[in-house]
């Protein structure tokens, strides 16, 4: 009987005369109901390589790199008027076959998968393209700073190992107090809250922000899948949620460097609508809203109109193995822009109450659909044409979609029926070992264990129990290597080398903290320190930018720290400290050029610059939540140094500094003023700098080193202010960042996570969710691209940027006199970095008689560079 069925199936395929719908990109695409007769063929469905699905737009030009110093006004992306519904629901002939594995609905006509796009130009909307270092010359002091009486005398101390094995370091808020009264209040914000159904603080820098920005249609990257609201656009013309997954073979690479052989960038095509989950009730009046916005998850609801209840809801959680849609009586529609080849309903259900379909698409890929009905009839799909299938009635329950890489079906069968709704983060620290745990909140079938995808840095840090749950099911991510499916309701990650012994003074992996400098070297550096301490700190910290003000404050903080604890001149240090306190007080009093305001629309402390000027690019987009962890990290570090040198200063200033920490790194939902972990992404292991600007390639971050600086600053402020849980979180963040950065940002020759075509660049440049571009927002000079991942030079730097990495990078770009040829402040940045592998060579550079002060970034002092390299070099 089986042979007869198979023979009948072949005969039906061979003898059919079918109706085909032309590809949307054809000239006749507006006549989608036109019938085309196709001769019968035994090879109706010749597979197409998935890699052929990318349409490359013109190469970027240097003109794009030299855009204006401020971004364009925020505008919605252009989009076409949606086509009439009958344009994509016209019927094609479908052959139904009954086989031993299930009921197969066959689309006999061949259609070419709709291509995605790869916008290779750097999208500068929302990013300032000015250079992030102060380039104006610093005036020499006209007189030396008079020394002051010693008020405080402290010995250099490192962080002490913390024992909190039984305490959850994420459980408690830093504070629940309102921001200080002198911080102005705003109830509005220039970025509207589109479709957000939530009161209280809202995440601004998370993966799902495109759902409430622009046209609400730019992609959201869950890893390994990307989703977007189709909104009547694209090949499917769906009003539902479009799901995409891109293989490594589909990447597009930029021009190869003749020096390194590395590609300038790689990007994944966007706009490929492999599967769309929608409902018959959705159409031109569809409204998208978001609910339950957390640091790991969001729920997206699609409503027939703004006043209607949700027709379908999507709980979206980072790392989800399925994209899940919740239906409560709406009639499901499944669409595709890659086009069905066959749609098969399996004979055997994977679980009671779960119906299973296999979608074999024209790109040769297979997607699995699981429908768990909680009441009413099971899902019964009718294939209407190559791009459209519909349920024969209303549906109550969930529909889940997953891409099968070839070996995933058994795992998906096991995990279907349950879905994640969020992630609860917890953690503890015991001496140098830190542990953090993702406990997945879930719904659906209660006895079913979740499948979730782990990124490479998760996999390498799993404890033994979690590691045993890792499967062989792998899916490519856009920028984070291969994700592995893990069947578990929680993951535990362990970091066994917390940087608890990294303190305020120079540190190396081999020697730990080093403080010894010879008397002769001290005398030489002391003359320079007198000049630098006498500079006009009030003038240098009176900029129209929180970023540049913070850098200048941090420069003097490390300078004064070096004077006291490495050079031993406590009188000079006290005089400098007195000036630093006055400079910092300007910001505590909120008397800077553009004072901060607390705005309650999103929930955060922002610069008033854009409110005053209307310029979205002021202060690198601070008002729109760009770069807060960079900007405020410098202030937090400065406060830690002041508090270390004078503990009596901490009390009166603690509320202000903690406010900055809460804005970027609030650990608790019990804080009513700030969202949880605005900047740091515990799923990705690093922060995102991109705020409230719509973007096709998702969130991004340029400076990995300033990201780690903010974690180091939090660690040190926690230490001096007595908040041991904050200090523990900072230590844990640094360890997670070291693992993450060394996988995704900083590439040694042994890196196996990122494409081999790209790792020769040694650093990411700008890491997006959908691409990595070896460039900067402000220029393409190699010292810019590499150097933005070097600044600022602080004791934790070698913990992240290992000697092995620095040596490889130096040999690739800067050895043989190439660093000496660099001009301006980037030269000092390069040689400060060089101290990691050759501190004596770095000291020789900084101590040369004809040293040009223009080689210093305005956020760095020669005193700190000299002390740092001398201490590490044993000079």
C-alpha positions in Angstrom: 0.0 0.0 0.0 2.9 2.4 0.8 4.3 1.9 -2.7 0.9 2.6 -4.3 0.6 5.9 -2.3 4.1 7.0 -3.3 3.4 6.2 -6.9 0.2 8.1 -6.9 2.0 11.1 -5.4 4.6 11.1 -8.1 1.9 10.8 -10.9 0.0 13.7 -9.4 3.1 15.8 -9.4 4.1 14.8 -13.0 0.6 15.2 -14.6 -0.4 18.5 -13.0 -1.0 21.7 -15.0 -0.7 24.4 -12.5 -1.4 28.0 -11.9 1.6 30.1 -10.9 1.7 33.5 -9.3 4.5 35.8 -10.7 7.3 36.9 -8.3 6.5 40.2 -6.6 9.4 41.9 -8.2 8.2 41.2 -11.7 6.9 44.0 -13.9 3.5 42.4 -13.8 3.4 42.1 -10.0 0.4 44.4 -9.8 -1.6 41.7 -11.7 -1.1 39.0 -9.1 -4.3 37.1 -10.2 -3.0 36.5 -13.7 -2.9 32.8 -14.5 0.3 31.3 -16.0 0.2 27.8 -17.4 3.3 25.8 -16.7 4.2 22.6 -18.5 4.6 19.5 -16.3 8.0 18.7 -15.1 9.6 16.1 -12.9 11.8 18.8 -11.3 9.3 21.5 -10.5 11.0 22.7 -7.4 14.7 23.0 -8.1 16.2 24.2 -4.8 17.8 27.6 -4.7 20.7 28.4 -2.6 19.8 30.4 0.5 22.9 32.5 -0.2 21.3 33.9 -3.3 18.7 35.8 -1.4 20.6 39.0 -0.8 20.3 42.2 -2.8 23.3 44.4 -2.3 22.8 48.1 -2.4 25.6 50.5 -3.6 28.8 50.4 -1.6 29.2 53.1 1.1 31.3 56.1 0.4 33.5 58.2 2.5 30.9 61.0 2.1 28.7 59.0 4.4 31.5 58.9 6.9 31.9 62.6 6.9 28.2 63.4 7.6 27.3 66.5 9.7 28.3 66.4 13.3 24.6 66.0 14.3 22.2 63.4 13.0 19.2 64.2 10.8 15.9 64.9 12.5 14.0 61.8 13.5 11.7 60.8 10.6 9.7 57.8 9.8 11.1 55.5 7.1 9.4 55.6 3.7 7.1 52.8 2.9 4.8 51.8 0.2 1.0 51.9 0.4 -0.2 48.4 1.3 -1.6 46.4 -1.6 -5.3 45.3 -1.6 -5.9 42.1 0.4 -7.1 40.2 -2.6 -3.7 40.8 -4.2 -2.1 38.2 -2.0 -5.1 35.9 -1.3 -5.8 34.9 -4.9 -6.0 31.2 -5.2 -3.5 29.0 -7.0 -3.9 25.3 -7.7 -2.8 23.2 -4.8 -2.4 19.4 -5.0 -3.2 17.5 -1.9 -1.5 14.2 -1.3 -2.0 11.7 1.5 1.2 10.0 2.5 2.4 7.9 5.4 4.1 10.8 7.1 1.1 13.2 6.7 -1.1 15.3 4.4 0.9 17.2 1.9 -0.4 20.4 0.2 1.8 20.9 -2.9 2.4 24.2 -4.7 3.4 23.0 -8.1 4.4 26.4 -9.4 8.0 27.5 -8.8 8.5 30.9 -7.4 11.7 32.8 -6.7 12.2 33.7 -3.0 11.9 37.4 -2.5 15.3 38.9 -1.8 16.3 40.8 1.3 18.3 44.0 1.3 21.7 44.6 2.6 22.1 48.4 3.2 25.9 48.5 3.3 26.1 52.3 4.0 26.6 53.3 7.6 23.2 54.5 8.9 24.1 57.6 10.8 20.6 58.6 12.0 20.9 58.9 15.8 24.7 59.0 15.9 26.9 62.0 16.1 29.9 61.8 13.8 32.2 64.2 15.7 35.5 62.9 17.2 35.0 61.7 20.8 38.3 63.2 22.1 39.0 66.8 23.0 41.3 68.2 20.3 41.7 71.9 21.4 45.0 72.6 23.0 45.1 72.8 26.8 46.6 76.1 28.0 49.7 75.8 30.1 49.1 77.0 33.7 50.5 80.5 34.3 51.5 79.5 37.9 51.9 76.3 39.8 49.1 75.2 42.2 50.0 76.0 45.8 50.1 72.9 47.9 47.5 72.3 50.6 47.5 71.0 54.1 46.9 67.3 54.3 43.4 66.5 55.4 43.3 62.8 54.4 46.0 60.2 54.1 45.1 56.8 52.7 47.1 53.8 51.6 46.4 52.3 48.2 43.8 49.5 48.6 42.4 47.0 46.1 38.9 45.6 46.3 38.5 42.9 48.9 37.2 39.6 47.9 33.5 39.4 48.7 31.6 36.5 50.2 27.9 36.7 49.1 27.3 33.1 48.2 23.9 33.0 49.9 22.8 36.5 48.8 21.3 37.5 45.5 23.3 40.5 44.3 20.5 41.5 41.9 17.7 41.4 44.5 17.8 44.9 46.1 17.5 48.3 44.6 20.3 50.8 45.0 17.7 53.3 46.2 14.0 54.0 45.8 14.4 57.7 46.5 13.4 60.3 43.9 16.4 61.9 42.1 17.8 64.9 44.0 15.4 67.9 44.2 17.7 70.1 42.1 17.4 67.8 39.1 14.7 69.4 37.0 11.6 67.4 36.1 10.0 66.8 32.7 6.8 64.9 31.9 7.4 64.8 28.2 10.2 63.6 25.8 10.9 64.4 22.2 10.7 60.7 21.3 7.0 59.7 21.4 6.0 56.4 23.1 4.3 54.7 20.2 1.9 52.0 21.2 3.4 51.4 24.7 0.9 50.1 27.2 2.9 50.5 30.4 3.3 53.0 33.2 6.5 53.6 35.0 10.1 53.5 33.6 10.5 52.0 30.1 13.6 50.3 28.7 15.2 52.6 26.0 18.2 50.6 24.8 16.8 47.1 24.5 16.5 44.8 21.5 12.8 45.4 21.0 12.9 49.3 20.8 12.1 49.3 17.1 8.6 48.2 17.9 7.9 51.6 19.4 10.1 53.8 17.2 9.8 55.1 13.6 7.2 53.2 11.7 7.4 50.3 14.2 8.6 48.1 11.3 12.4 47.9 11.6 13.6 44.4 12.7 14.0 43.2 16.2 16.8 40.7 16.8 16.1 37.9 19.2 19.1 35.7 18.3 18.9 33.5 16.4 15.7 34.8 14.9 14.8 38.3 13.7 11.2 39.5 13.7 9.5 42.6 12.4 6.0 43.9 11.9 5.3 43.4 8.2 2.6 46.1 8.2 1.4 45.3 4.7 4.9 45.5 3.2 7.4 43.1 1.6 6.9 40.1 -0.4 4.2 38.7 1.9 2.2 41.9 2.2 1.3 40.5 5.6 -0.2 42.5 8.5 1.3 40.0 11.0 4.8 39.4 12.5 7.4 38.4 9.9 10.1 35.9 11.1 13.5 35.5 9.5 16.6 33.5 10.1 19.8 34.1 8.0 22.4 31.5 7.4 26.1 32.3 7.3 26.1 31.7 3.6 23.8 34.6 3.1 26.1 37.2 4.6 27.5 40.0 2.5 31.1 41.1 3.1 32.7 44.4 2.4 35.9 45.1 0.5 38.9 43.2 1.6 41.8 45.2 3.1 45.1 44.7 1.2 47.0 45.1 4.5 45.1 42.5 6.6 43.1 40.5 4.1 40.0 41.2 6.3 36.6 42.3 5.1 35.6 45.9 5.9 32.3 44.7 7.3 29.8 41.9 7.1 26.0 42.3 7.1 23.0 40.0 7.0 20.2 40.6 4.6 17.0 42.0 6.2 13.4 42.0 5.0 13.4 38.2 4.2 9.9 37.2 5.4 10.4 33.4 5.8 7.2 32.9 7.8 4.6 35.5 8.9 2.1 34.8 11.7 -1.0 36.8 11.2 -4.8 36.7 11.5 -7.7 37.2 9.1 -8.9 40.0 11.3 -5.8 42.1 10.7 -5.7 44.7 7.8 -5.0 48.3 7.0 -6.2 49.6 10.4 -4.0 47.2 12.4 -2.3 48.7 15.4 0.8 47.4 17.2 1.2 47.8 20.9 3.8 46.6 23.4 3.2 45.4 26.9 5.3 43.8 29.7 8.5 45.5 28.6 11.4 44.1 30.6 15.2 43.8 30.3 14.9 40.5 28.5 11.5 40.4 26.9 8.5 42.2 25.5 5.0 41.2 24.5 3.8 42.5 21.1 0.1 42.7 20.4 -1.5 43.2 17.0 -5.0 44.6 17.1 -7.5 45.0 14.2 -7.6 48.7 15.2 -6.3 50.9 18.0 -9.5 50.4 20.1 -9.8 46.6 19.6 -8.6 43.8 21.6 -5.5 41.9 20.5 -6.1 39.4 17.6 -2.7 37.9 18.2 0.0 38.4 20.8 3.7 37.5 20.6 5.7 37.0 23.8 9.3 37.7 22.6 12.2 36.7 24.7 15.9 36.8 23.8 17.2 33.4 22.8 13.7 31.9 22.1 13.8 28.6 20.2 10.3 29.3 18.9 8.5 32.4 17.9 5.2 32.0 19.7 1.8 33.6 18.8 -1.1 33.5 21.1 -4.6 33.4 19.6 -7.9 33.8 21.5 -10.5 33.3 18.9 -8.9 35.0 15.9 -8.5 33.0 12.6 -4.8 32.3 12.0 -3.1 33.2 8.8 0.4 32.0 7.9 2.2 33.8 5.0 5.7 33.7 3.5 7.7 35.9 1.2 10.1 33.0 0.5 7.0 30.9 -0.8 5.7 27.5 0.1 6.9 24.5 -1.8 5.0 22.1 0.3 2.9 22.3 3.5 2.7 19.0 5.3 0.4 18.2 8.3 2.1 15.3 10.1 0.1 12.2 10.7 1.4 11.8 14.3 1.0 14.7 16.7 4.1 15.3 18.8 2.0 15.7 21.9 -1.7 15.5 22.8 -3.4 18.7 21.7 -0.5 19.8 19.5 -0.9 19.8 15.7 2.3 19.9 13.6 3.0 21.2 10.2 6.2 21.3 8.1 6.7 24.2 5.8 9.2 23.5 3.0 10.1 26.8 1.4 11.5 27.7 -2.0 14.9 28.4 -0.5 15.2 24.8 0.4 14.7 25.5 4.2 12.2 23.8 6.4 10.3 25.5 9.2 8.2 23.6 11.7 4.8 24.9 13.0 3.3 23.6 16.2 -0.3 24.5 17.2 -1.3 23.8 20.7 -5.1 24.3 21.1 -6.4 25.0 24.6 -10.0 24.8 23.5 -12.0 24.5 20.4 -10.8 22.8 17.2 -7.2 22.0 16.3 -5.5 24.1 13.7 -6.5 23.1 10.2 -4.6 25.0 7.6 -5.7 25.5 4.0 -3.0 26.5 1.5 -4.4 29.2 -0.7 -1.4 30.0 -2.8 2.4 30.1 -2.7 2.5 32.7 0.0 -0.7 32.4 1.9 -2.3 29.7 4.1 -5.2 30.2 6.4 -7.0 28.4 9.2 -10.5 27.1 8.4 -11.9 28.6 11.6 -11.0 30.5 14.8 -8.3 29.2 17.0 -7.7 29.2 20.7 -4.2 28.5 21.9 -0.6 29.1 20.7 1.1 28.6 17.3 4.9 28.2 17.5 7.4 28.5 14.6 11.0 27.2 14.5 13.5 26.7 11.8 14.9 23.2 11.5 18.7 23.2 10.8 18.4 19.5 9.8 18.6 17.9 13.2 16.2 19.9 15.3 12.9 18.2 14.9 13.2 15.8 17.8 14.2 18.7 20.2 11.4 20.9 18.9 8.9 18.1 19.3 10.0 17.7 22.9 9.9 21.4 23.7 6.8 22.5 21.8 3.7 23.6 23.8 5.6 25.7 26.3 7.0 29.2 25.7 9.0 31.7 27.7 7.5 35.0 28.8 10.6 36.5 30.5 13.8 35.9 32.4 14.5 36.4 36.0 18.2 37.2 36.7 19.9 36.3 39.9 23.5 35.9 41.0 25.9 35.6 43.8 29.7 36.1 44.5 32.0 34.0 46.6 35.6 35.3 46.7 36.8 35.3 43.1 33.9 33.2 41.8 30.7 34.7 40.5 27.6 32.9 39.4 24.6 34.3 37.5 21.4 32.5 36.6 18.7 32.9 34.0 15.4 31.4 35.3 13.0 31.4 32.4 9.4 32.4 33.2 7.1 30.4 31.1 3.6 29.6 30.1 1.8 26.9 28.1 2.1 23.2 28.8 3.3 23.1 32.5 5.1 19.8 32.3 7.1 20.8 29.2 10.8 22.0 29.5 11.7 25.0 27.5 14.2 25.0 24.6 16.3 28.2 24.4 19.3 29.2 22.4 22.6 30.1 24.1 25.3 32.3 22.6 28.9 31.2 22.6 29.9 33.1 25.7 27.0 31.4 27.6 28.1 28.0 26.4 31.7 28.5 27.5 30.6 29.5 31.0 27.8 27.0 31.8 28.0 25.0 34.9 28.1 21.2 34.6 24.3 20.8 35.1 23.5 23.3 32.4 26.1 22.0 30.0 24.5 18.6 30.2 21.3 20.2 28.7 23.0 21.6 25.6 21.9 19.9 22.4 23.5 19.5 19.0 20.9 21.8 17.5 22.7 24.9 16.2 21.5 28.0 14.4 23.6 30.8 13.1 23.2 34.2 14.7 23.7 37.4 12.9 26.8 38.6 14.8 27.4 36.2 17.7 28.4 33.0 16.1 26.5 29.7 16.5 23.7 29.5 19.0 23.0 26.1 20.6 19.6 24.9 21.8 19.5 24.1 25.5 16.6 22.2 26.9 16.3 23.6 30.4 14.1 25.9 32.4 17.1 27.7 33.8 20.8 28.3 33.0 23.6 28.8 35.4 26.8 30.6 34.2 30.0 30.7 36.3 32.8 33.2 36.2 35.7 31.8 38.2 38.2 34.7 37.8 36.5 37.9 39.1 38.9 40.9 39.1 38.5 41.4 42.8 42.2 42.3 43.1 41.9 45.1 40.5 41.9 48.4 42.4 42.7 52.0 41.6 46.4 51.5 40.7 48.1 49.9 37.8 47.5 46.2 37.5 48.6 43.3 35.3 47.5 39.7 35.0 51.0 38.5 36.0 51.9 40.9 38.8 48.5 42.1 40.1 48.5 45.6 41.6 51.9 47.4 41.3 52.8 50.6 43.1 56.6 50.6 43.2 58.3 53.4 41.2 61.9 54.3 41.7 62.8 57.6 43.4 64.5 58.9 40.2 61.4 58.1 38.1 59.2 59.8 40.7 61.3 62.9 40.6 61.0 63.1 36.8 57.3 62.6 36.8 56.7 64.9 39.7 57.8 68.0 37.7 55.2 67.1 35.0 52.5 66.4 37.6 52.9 69.8 39.1 52.2 71.4 35.7 49.2 69.2 35.0 47.7 69.6 38.5 47.9 73.3 38.0 45.8 73.4 34.9 42.4 75.1 35.0 40.1 72.2 35.9 37.1 74.4 36.1 37.6 75.6 32.5 38.3 72.1 31.2 35.1 70.7 32.8 32.9 73.5 31.6 31.8 72.0 28.3 28.3 71.7 26.7 28.7 67.9 26.9 28.3 65.5 29.8 30.6 63.2 27.8 33.5 65.7 27.5 32.9 67.0 31.0 33.1 63.5 32.4 36.3 62.7 30.5 38.0 65.8 31.8 36.9 65.0 35.4 38.2 61.5 35.1 41.5 62.8 33.7 42.1 64.9 36.9 40.9 62.1 39.1 43.5 59.6 37.8 46.1 62.3 37.8 45.5 63.2 41.5 45.3 59.6 42.4 48.7 59.0 40.9 50.2 62.1 42.6 49.1 60.8 46.0 49.5 57.1 45.8 52.3 56.5 43.2 54.4 59.7 43.6 53.7 60.2 47.3 53.2 64.0 47.2 50.2 64.2 49.5 50.3 68.0 49.7 50.0 68.5 45.9 47.4 65.7 45.7 45.3 67.5 48.4 45.5 70.8 46.5 44.4 69.0 43.3 41.7 67.1 45.1 40.2 70.4 46.5 39.9 71.7 43.0 38.4 68.4 41.7 35.7 68.6 44.4 34.8 72.1 43.3 34.6 71.0 39.7 32.4 68.0 40.6 30.2 70.1 42.8 29.1 72.1 39.7 27.4 68.9 38.5 26.0 67.9 41.9 24.4 71.4 42.0 23.2 70.8 38.4 24.8 74.1 37.4 26.5 73.0 34.2 25.8 74.5 30.8 22.9 72.0 30.1 21.6 70.8 33.4 20.3 67.3 33.7 16.5 66.7 34.0 14.6 63.6 35.1 12.0 62.9 32.5 9.1 60.6 33.5 7.9 59.7 30.0 10.6 57.0 29.6 12.1 57.3 33.1 15.6 58.6 33.2 18.1 61.4 33.8 19.0 63.1 30.5 20.8 66.2 29.3 18.5 69.2 28.8 20.4 70.1 25.6 17.9 68.7 23.1 15.0 70.2 25.0 16.7 73.6 24.8 18.2 73.5 21.2 15.9 71.0 19.4 19.1 69.3 18.1 18.8 65.5 18.6 22.6 65.1 18.2 23.6 67.4 21.1 26.0 65.6 23.5 26.1 62.5 21.3 22.3 62.1 21.7 22.3 62.0 25.5 18.7 63.3 25.6 17.7 60.3 23.5 19.6 57.9 25.8 22.6 57.4 23.6 25.8 56.5 25.4 24.6 57.1 29.0 26.9 54.4 30.4 29.9 56.1 28.7 28.9 59.6 29.8 28.0 58.8 33.4 30.6 56.1 33.8 33.3 58.8 33.8 31.5 60.7 36.5 31.0 57.5 38.6 34.7 56.7 38.3 35.7 60.3 39.3 33.4 60.0 42.4 35.0 56.7 43.3 38.4 58.3 43.3 37.3 61.3 45.3 35.6 59.0 47.8 38.6 56.8 48.0 40.9 59.8 48.8 38.3 61.5 51.1 35.6 59.2 52.5 33.9 62.1 54.2 32.9 63.4 50.7 30.8 60.3 50.0 27.8 61.0 52.2 26.8 64.5 50.9 27.3 63.3 47.2 26.0 59.7 47.4 22.5 60.5 46.2 23.8 62.2 43.0 26.3 59.5 42.1 23.9 56.7 42.8 21.3 58.5 40.6 23.8 58.1 37.7 24.4 54.5 38.5 20.7 53.8 38.7 20.1 55.4 35.4 22.5 53.0 33.6 22.6 50.0 35.9 19.6 49.7 38.2 19.4 46.1 39.2 15.8 46.0 40.6 12.2 46.5 39.4 11.6 47.9 42.9 13.2 51.2 41.9 10.2 53.2 40.7 12.3 55.8 38.8 14.6 53.9 36.4 14.3 50.9 34.1 16.3 47.8 35.0 19.7 47.6 33.3 19.2 50.3 30.7 22.6 49.8 29.1 24.0 46.4 30.0 22.5 43.4 28.3 22.9 40.3 30.4 22.0 38.1 27.5 24.7 39.5 25.2 27.3 40.1 27.9 27.9 43.7 26.9 26.0 47.0 26.7 24.2 48.7 23.9 24.9 52.5 23.4 22.0 53.1 20.9 19.1 54.9 22.4 15.7 56.1 21.1 16.4 56.0 17.3 14.9 53.7 14.8 17.5 51.5 13.0 17.4 48.7 10.5 20.4 46.9 12.0 19.3 46.9 15.6 21.1 48.3 18.6 24.8 49.0 18.4 27.8 49.9 20.4 31.1 51.4 19.3 33.5 51.7 22.2 33.9 48.4 24.0 36.5 49.9 26.3 34.2 52.7 27.6 31.6 50.0 28.2 34.0 48.1 30.5 35.0 51.4 32.0 31.5 51.9 33.3 31.4 48.5 34.9 34.8 49.2 36.5 33.5 52.5 37.7 30.5 50.9 39.3 32.7 48.3 41.0 35.0 51.0 42.5 32.1 53.3 43.5 30.4 50.3 45.2 33.7 49.5 47.0 34.3 53.0 48.4 30.6 53.8 49.2 30.2 50.5 51.1 27.7 49.0 48.7 29.1 45.5 48.5 26.4 44.2 46.2 27.1 47.0 43.8 30.8 46.1 43.9 30.0 42.5 43.4 27.9 43.3 40.4 30.7 45.4 38.9 33.2 42.5 39.3 30.7 40.1 37.7 30.0 42.5 34.9 33.7 42.8 34.2 34.2 39.1 34.0 31.2 38.6 31.7 32.4 41.5 29.6 35.9 40.0 29.3 34.4 36.7 28.0 32.0 38.5 25.7 34.4 41.1 24.4 37.0 38.5 23.6 34.4 36.6 21.6 32.6 39.4 19.8 34.7 42.6 19.9 38.4 41.8 20.3 39.8 39.1 18.0 42.9 37.1 18.4 43.9 34.7 15.6 42.3 31.9 17.5 38.8 33.4 17.5 36.3 30.9 16.1 33.2 32.8 16.9 33.2 35.5 14.3 33.7 34.9 10.5 37.4 34.1 9.6 36.9 36.7 6.8 36.5 39.4 9.4 38.7 38.6 12.5 41.8 39.9 10.8 40.5 43.4 11.7 41.3 42.6 15.3 38.4 44.7 16.6 34.8 45.0 15.7 34.7 48.7 15.0 31.0 49.1 15.5 29.0 46.0 16.6 25.4 46.0 15.6 22.8 43.3 16.2 22.8 42.6 12.5 26.2 43.5 11.3 29.8 44.3 12.3 31.4 47.3 10.6 35.1 47.9 11.0 34.8 51.7 11.1 33.8 54.4 13.5 31.0 57.0 13.4 33.6 59.8 13.1 36.2 58.6 10.6 38.0 55.7 9.0 41.6 56.3 10.2 42.9 53.0 11.7 44.0 54.8 14.9 40.3 55.8 15.3 38.9 52.4 14.7 41.3 50.5 17.0 41.8 53.4 19.4 38.1 53.8 20.3 38.4 50.3 21.9 41.5 51.4 24.0 40.3 54.5 25.8 40.4 55.2 28.7 43.4 53.5 30.1 42.5 52.2 33.6 43.7 49.4 35.9 41.2 46.9 34.6 42.2 47.4 30.9 44.6 44.4 30.7 41.9 42.2 32.2 39.8 42.8 29.1 42.4 43.6 26.5 44.8 40.7 27.2 48.5 40.9 26.4 48.1 38.3 23.7 45.4 40.4 22.0 47.3 43.6 22.3 50.5 42.1 20.9 48.6 40.8 17.8 46.9 44.1 17.2 50.1 46.0 17.6 51.9 43.8 15.1 49.0 44.1 12.7 48.7 47.9 12.7 51.2 49.9 14.7 54.6 48.2 14.9 57.6 49.3 12.9 57.2 53.0 13.5 53.5 53.2 12.3 52.3 54.3 15.7 54.9 57.1 15.8 53.4 58.4 12.6 50.0 58.9 14.1 49.1 62.5 14.9 47.2 64.1 17.8 45.7 62.6 20.9 45.3 59.2 19.3 49.1 58.7 19.5 49.0 58.9 23.3 46.0 56.5 23.3 48.0 54.0 21.2 51.1 54.1 23.4 49.1 53.9 26.6 47.7 50.7 25.2 51.2 49.6 24.3 52.1 49.6 28.0 50.2 46.3 28.3 52.9 44.4 26.4 55.9 46.7 26.7 55.5 49.2 29.6 59.1 50.3 29.4 58.7 51.1 25.7 55.6 53.0 26.5 57.4 54.9 29.2 60.2 55.8 26.8 57.7 57.3 24.5 55.9 59.3 27.1 59.1 60.5 28.8 60.9 61.7 25.7 62.3 65.2 26.0 60.4 66.5 23.0 57.1 65.1 24.0 54.3 67.1 22.3 51.3 67.8 24.6 49.0 67.5 21.5 49.7 63.8 21.6 47.4 63.6 24.7 43.7 63.1 24.5 42.0 65.8 26.5 40.7 63.0 28.7 44.1 61.8 29.7 47.1 63.1 31.6 50.8 62.6 30.9 51.3 62.0 34.6 48.9 59.0 34.6 50.5 57.5 31.5 54.0 57.8 32.9 53.1 56.4 36.3 51.1 53.6 34.8 53.8 52.5 32.4 56.6 53.0 35.0 54.8 50.9 37.6 54.2 48.1 35.2 57.7 48.3 33.8 59.4 48.3 37.2 61.0 51.7 36.6 
